[in-house]
Amino acid sequence: MSSPSIRWAGTRAFLVELDELDAVLSLHAQLLHHPLPGQTDVLAAAESVLIRFDTRAHALAGRDAVAHLDVDARTAVEGRTVTIEVVYDGEDLKAVGRLTGLGAKGVIEAHTSQAWTAAFGGFAPGFAYLSGENTALNVPRRDSPRTAVPAGSVALAGNFSAVYPGKSPGGWQLIGRTSSRLWDLGRDEPALVRPGDTVRFVAVGTLMDSGHDDGTAASRPEAQEFAAPVKTETGSSGSPRALEIVAPGMQALVQDLGRPGFGDLGVSASGALDTRSARQANRLVGNSSSSAVIETVSGGLQVRAHGDAVLAVTGAVAPAAIAGDAGPRTAPMCTPFALLDGETLTLATPTDGLRTYLGVRGGLNVAQVLGSRSTDTLSGVGPQPLTAGTVLSTGPAVTGHVVGHPESSTLAPLTDGAMTLRITTGPRDDWFGDQALQTLTGPGWTASAESNRIGVRFTLDGAEPLQRVRDGELASEGTVAGALQVPPSGLPVLFLADHPVTGGYPVIAVVVPEDLPVAAQLVPGTAVRFVVVDPDSLTPSQGGRP
C-alpha cells in the first residue's frame, strides 16, 4: 500500500500528495463515496487531493483516517459516456502535429481514437481535465498564453485535453472547437462532464450554433429558473414586501454563507467575506444565519422600503440616514431598526472598515443557484450584481426567531498601527527559505487598492519580496480561502471567498479561518502584520514554524 504524504493547508484542510494520477483518482473516489466526518469538499488535481473540513477537530481526525486508507485500491466510479463533436481547425493544430511528429491528420486520429477520462475539474466552472489512454498527444503549454480563448475551444496541454466552457485567458494548445456547452446552469446537471465520466471526441465538418456566450455570462443563470418555491411577505396593501435598490454604490451583492462542495466543478464556495458581520445582521433581525443579506463596499448603497421592514446594518461602520414622510433620522449600527413603507436608507462612506452588511427581517427572496443565493464574482454563478431599480422581495419572518438586542461591532482593532492576521505555514513553505518567512512576518506590508472578493494584494516597503529557494513549476493543486499564494513577483495574494479552486503558484502560508473576516475589512492602505500561530491554540508559535 502506498503511503501518502500529507501537507496542511491551513487549520481545516490538507493536501494529500500522491505519486500517480490513478492513486489520486482512487482516493478522490473513496472520499466522494464515503465522506469523512465533517468533510465539506474534496478536490482532485494532477498529483494531489485537497480535503476541507468544517472544524479543526474533524480535520485532525480526517488526517489520521486518510493515513490509513489504501490509495492503491480501485474504487469503481459510475461515470457516463459523453460524446463531443469537434471541428478540428484550431490555431495550434499544425504546431501540435510538429511537436508530436504525427502531423495534423495524425493528431486528429489520436484525439478521436482514444477514450478520455475526466480526472478532475478546476480553473473554471465546467472545465474538466481529461486524461487519455496514451501519451501520444503530450505537448507543452504555449510559451505565450492567449488573453482570450473562445468558449468551446478544444485544447491540449501536458497529458490532458479539455474544452474551454467560456471565454477566458489560457495557454493550452488549441486544436479544434465544439458547440457542446460544457457548463449550463439551465440543466439539472450544469457540468456536461464530471470527474469519472468518459469522453469520446468525434470529428465533424460543421457545427450547429453553439449559443456560447462571449464571457462569463455564459455561466450565469436566469435566476428565476432555479428558484425553490418560496413564500413572500406582504404588506398591508397586499403587495409583496421588498427592498428597492435606488443606488448600489461601488458594489452591492447578495450574499449568504456560500455553496461549499462544488470545487470539483470549478465553483468556489463564495459567500459573505465577513461572515461574522453577515451572521450578526441576520441575528439582529431574527433570521437564520444562512439568510441572504446585502454586502456593499465603501458605502453609497441606497434602498427604499416597499412595505414596513426591520433592518440591521453591520460590518464597516457607515453612517446611515433615513429619509421619508416621517422626517429624517439616523439609523444605528448593529441594532435592529424600522424602515417604513416608502422610506429610503442611505449608507455613507464607512469611517472604519470596508464592507457593510444589510440584513432584513425575513431575508431576501433571491433564487438559489447550486443551493446558495451568493454572487460569485469570479465564475459568474449566482445573482447578478445589484443595480439601480432592482427590487428584492423579502420572505416571512421565521417563527420563534425574535429581533435581537443591540450589539457591539465585530470589527477588529488595529494593534500598533497595523491589522494582525494570524497564519499557519504551508503547504509549500519549503519552496521558500527562512529569510522569506522572516520577511512575511516582518513590517512593511500594506493592503493594496488592487484587491477584490477574489483576493487581497499587498505592497511591501523596506524589504525584498519573497524569494523562492526552489526552481521549476508547481503542478496545479487545490487551494483554500486564506491561502497566501506567491506569484513570481514575490508579493503574496490572500485568497478570499471567490478565489479560484486550483492554483499553480506555491502557497507559503494560510490565514486562519477566524481572521478571514478581518481580511475582508482591510481598507486599501492599511498596514498588515502576519503572525505565525500554533494551529490548535491559535497563539503565536515559538520559532516561526508550527
N, C-alpha and C positions, 0 to 999 in steps of 0.2 A: 504494500500500500504506500502510495506517495505521501510524503509529509509536507503539508502546505506551509508556506511562510506567511505570517500574519503581521501586518503593519497597521497600527492605529491611525485613523483619520479623524482626529477629534476624540471626544469622550464617549460618543454614542455610535460610532461607526468604525469599521476597519476594512482594509483591503486584504484579500486572500490571494497571494501570488502563486501561480501555477506554471508548470513547465510547458504544457501543451494545451492547445485550444480544446481538444477533446475533454481534458480534465476540467477546464473552465465550464464547458457546456454541461458536463456531468454534475458538478457542484451546483451550478445555477438551476438545473432541472430539479435536483433534490430539494433545494430550498424553496422553489416555487410550489412543488407538490407537498412538501412538509415544512411549512414555515416554522422558524424558531420562535419561542415566546417573545413577544414584543417587537418582532421584526416588522419594519414598516416598508422596506424596499430592498430589492436585491437587483444589482445591475452587473451584467457580464460585460467584459471587454476582451481585448485580444489575449492578454496574459494575466488577467486578474478578475476577481469578483468583489464588488463593493456591497457590504451588508450594513444597512442602517437599522437602528433600534430606537424605541421611544424613550428609554431611560438608560442611565449608566449601568444599573444593576443587570438589566436584560442584555446589554452589550457584553458585559463581563461573562455572563453565563453563556452567551452565544459564542464568544471566543473559545471557551472550553469545549463546547459542543462541536464546533467546526473542526477543532484539532483532532477529534476522534472520528470524523466522517471519512468514509472510504471514497476519495475523489476519483479513484480508478473504476469504481462501479458505474456501469452504464445504465442510466435511467431513461426509459422509453418516453419520448415526447410525442404526443398525439398532434402532430402538425398537419397542416393542409398542404396541398399542392397548388401553387398559383402559377398560371401561365401569363407571361407578359410579352406582348407583340412589340417588336423593335424594328425601326428603320435604321440600318447601320450606315450612317453618313456623318458620324461625329468628326469634329475638327482634328482629333488626335488619332483617328483610326490608322492612318498611314504610319504615323510615328510609332504606334504600338506594334504595328506589323514589323517595323525595322528593329525595335527593341527586342522582340521575341523571336525574330527570324522566321516568322510564319507568313508574313505578308498580310495585306488587308483581308483577302479571302480566307486565309488560314485563321485569322483572329475571329472572324465571324463563325467559322466552323467550330473552333474551340469553345467559343462562348455559348453556342446553341446546342452543342452535343453533350454537355455535361449538366448534371443536376447541381443546383446551388442551394446550400442550406443557410437559412437566416440564423447567423450565430448570435448576434446581439444588436441592440439598437443604440441610439445616441446621436449627437450632433444636431439633429432637428427632428421634430415630430414626424414619424413615418419613415425616417431614414434607417435602413437595415443594412448591416454589414453581412454580405453574402459570401460564404466560404465555398470554393469549388472543390471538385473531386481530384484535381491535379494542380500542378504549379506551372502549367504551360503559359498562363497569362499573368505571371508575376512581374509587374512593372512598377517603377518608382512613381511617386507623385511628380507633377510638373515642377520645374525649377522656379517658375513664377506663377503663383496661383492667380486664377481669374477673379476679378472683382465681382462678377455676376455670372453664375451658371444658370441657364434656363431650367425651369421646372420640367421634369420628365426626362432629363438627360441621363443616359445610361453610361456608367463610368467604371474605370478600373483603377486600383491603387494597391500596391503590395500584392498580397494573395487574395484580395477581396474584390467583389463587384458590388455595385449599388445603383440605385435610381434616386436622383435628387427630387424630393417631394415638392419643393417650392424653389423659387428663385433665391439664390444665396451665393456668397463667395465660396470658392472651392478650388482645390489644387489637384483633383483627380483627373485622370486621362479620359476624355470624352470619346466614346466610340459609337454612340447612337442616341436615339430618342424614342420615347413611348408616349402614348396618350393615356396610359393607365394612371389613375390618381392614387398615389401611394398613401395619401392622408386626406381623409374627408370626414369631417365631423357630422355630416348628414347620414352616415352609415351607422348601423348598430355597432360594428367594429371599425373604428376610424382608420386604423392601420391596415392597409391591404396585405402587408407582410409582417408577421410577428415572429419573434425568436422561436425556432423549431420548425418553421414552415419550409417547404421545398419549393424553389422557384425554377421554372423552365422558361428560357428565352426562345422566342420564335421569330425568325427573320421574315419581315413582310415588306412589300413595296411602298405602301401608303398607310396612313393612319387616319382614323376618324378624329373629328375635332376633340381635342383633349379637354377643353374647358379649364385648362390650367390658368391660375391667376399669375400676375407678374410679380407678386410679392407675398408677404406673409399673410395677406388677407385670404389666401388660398386655404389657410388652416383655420380661419375663423368661422364659427357657425353663425347662422341666423338664429339668434338666441331663442326665439320662440319655439323652434323645433325641438329644443331639449328641455323645455320647462316641465318639471314634475308638477302634477296637479297641486296648486297652492290656493289657500284662502286669502282673500283680500279684505282688509279692514275698511269699513265705510264710515263716512261722517254723517252728521245729522241730516244732510241733504240727500243721502243715499248714494252719492258718488264715491268712488274709491278714495281712500286717504292716500296721499302721496307727497313726495318732495320733488319740486321742480328745480332743475339746475338753471339759475339765472346767469351765473358766470362760473366757470370751472377753475379759475386761477391758472397757475402754471401747469398743474397736472392734478386731475381728480379721477380716482379709480374706485371701483367696487372691489372690496377685498373681504375674505373671511380667513379661516385658518389654513386654507390651502388644499391641495389634492395630491398627497403623497401616494406612492405606489405605482406611478406610471413612468418611472425612469427608463424602463426597457423600451418605451415607445418614444423616447426623446423629450418627454414632457417633465419639466421641473415641478416641484411641489407648489411654488409660488405662495400666495397668501400675504397677509399683512406683514410688513417688515418689522414693525414694532408690535409684537404680539401682546406685550404687557398692556400697552395703551389701548389696543383694539379690544382686548378682553375687558379692560376697565370700562370702556364706553358701553359695552353690552351689559356689564354687571350693573352699572348705574341706572340704565333704563329698564332693567328687568328682563333682558333677553338671555337666551342660552349663549354660551361663549362662542359657539360656532356661527352665530348670526352674521350676516353681511353688514359691513359698515362702509363709510366713505373715507378713503385715505387721500389726503391732499398735501401738496408740497408748497412751502413758502407762502401760504396764505392766499387771499384773493377769491376763495370759494364763497359763492353767494347762493343760498337756497330759499325757496318760497314754499310755505306750507299750504297744501290743499286739504283742508280739514285740520282740526286741532291735533297736535303731535307733542310727544315728550322726547326731548333730545338730550344728548350729553356730548361735550367737547373734551377730548383728552389728548395726550401726547404733547407736541410742541405747543408752548404757551402762546396762543394767538388771541389778542384782544377781539372780543366778539360783540357785535352790536345788532340789536333787533329794531326793525322799523315796521310800523303798521298803524292801523286806525286807533289803537290804544295809546299811541305815543311811543317815542324812542325809549329804549332801556338797554342795559348791558347784560349779556349772558355770562354766567360764571363758568370757570373752568372746573372740570372734574366734579360736577354737580348736576343732577337732572334738573331740567327747566322746561317750561311750556313754550311752544311756538304755535300761536293761534292761527286759525284759518286766515290765509291772506297775508300773514306777516312774513317778513324777509329777514334771514340771518346772514350777516356778512362777517367773514373772518379776515382780520388784518394780518400783516406780516408778523410772523412769530418773533417774540422777544427772546425766546430760549428754545432751542431745538429746531428741527427741520420739517417733520411730518406730523400733521394734526389729524385726529380721527373723530368722525362724527357718527354717533350711534343714534338710532331712532327706535323707540319702543315698537315692537312687532317685527323689526328687521326689514331689510329691503327685499322685495319680491322680484329679484332678478333670477332668470332661469339658470339652472345648474348645468355646467358642462364638465363631464367626467367627475361628477359628484361634488363640484365646488362652484361657488359664484365668483371666484377670484379672477382678476385680469392678469394674465401672464404677458408681460411686455416683450419678452424675448421670442416666444413661439407664436404669439397672437391668439392663444387659447383663452376663452372666456369672454366676458362682456367687453364691448368697445370702450375706450376711454370716454369719460363723461364730457359732454359738450353742452353749450347753452341751448335750452329748450328740451333737454332730456327730462322725462318725467318718470320717477321711480316710485312705484306703488309700495305701500307698506303692508305687512301682514298683521294678523291679530296678535295681541299680547298673549304670552304663554301663561296658562292657568297656574296659579300658585307662585309665579315669579313677581316679586314686588319691586317697585322703584327703590334704588339704593340711597344710602345717606352720602353726603359729600365726602370726598376722599382727597388725599394728598396727591400731588403729581408723581408720576413714576419716573420722571427724567433723572438720569444720573448726574451728580455734580462733578465739576472739574476738580482735579487734585493737582496742586502746584501748577495751575495754569494749563493742564493737559487732561484729556479724557483717557482713562485707562481701559484697555481691552486685554482681558486675560486670554492666554493662548496655551496650547499644548503643542509640542514639537512633532513633526512628521506629517504625513507618512514618508516624505522624501527629503528630510533634513540632511540625510547622508550625501546629498548632491551638493551640499554647502559646507563650508568649514566653520570652525569656531568663531572666526572673525565676522562672518555673515550673521551668525546668531547674536553676537555682541552688538553689531550694527542694528539688527532688527529690534533689539530690546533697549537700544540707546535713545538719546534725544534726537530731535530734528525732523520727525515725521509730522506731516500735515495733511489733512484730508483735502483732496483736490476738488475743484469745481467740475472736473470731468468724471462725475460719478452719477449713478442712477440705480434703479432697482436691481440691475444685474450685478453690479459690484461697486465698491468704493476704491478709487485710485488714490495714490499718495504721492506726495513730493518729499524729497529729503534734502535737508540743508546741513552742510558742515561735515559730510561723510561720503565715502564712495558707496554707490549702490551695491546691492547684494551680489557677490561673485560666486559662481559655481566652482566646484573642485573636480567635477566630472565632465567629460566631453560626451558627445553623442546625443541622441534624441530619446525621449521617453515615450513608450507606447501609450496611446490614449487610454485613460482609465477613468473610472467613476470619480466624481467629486461631490463634496458636501457643502452646504451653506456654512460660511465661516472660514472656508479654505483660503489661505494666503498663497495664491499661485504666483510664481515668479517668472515672468517672461524674460527674454534676452536683455531688456533694458535694466534689469535688476531692481525695478520698482514694483513691489507686490501689488496684486489686485485682491481685495477682500470680497469673496463671492457672497452675495445676498440671495434673497428668495428666488429670483428669476434667473439664477445662474445656469449656464449650460450643464447638462448632466454628465458630460465627459470633458476631459481636458488633456492636453498634451504637454503642458509645462509643469515642472515639478512644484509640489506644494511643500513649503518649508515648515508651516505650522497651521493650526486651525484655531480660530477664536471659539471659545466655549459657547454653547447654545445660550447660556444665561446672559451673555453680553451682546448677542446679536441685536436686541432692541436698542442698546446703546449705540451700536454702529449705525443703525437706521436713522438716528437723530443727529449724526455728525454734520454740522454746518460747514460748508467749504471754508477752509482757513483755520479750522480747529486743530490745535496741536494734539497729537495722539501718542500715547506711550503703551507699548506692548510689554506685557509681563508674563513670563513663563510660570505656570502653576502646576501643582500636583493634580492629576486628572480626577482623583477621588475627593480630595478635600477642597480643591479649587483655591488653595492658599499658595503663596509663592514657593516655587521649588528651589531647593538648595542646589547649586552647581549648574543651574540653567536648563538641564535636560532631565525630565522626569523619567 
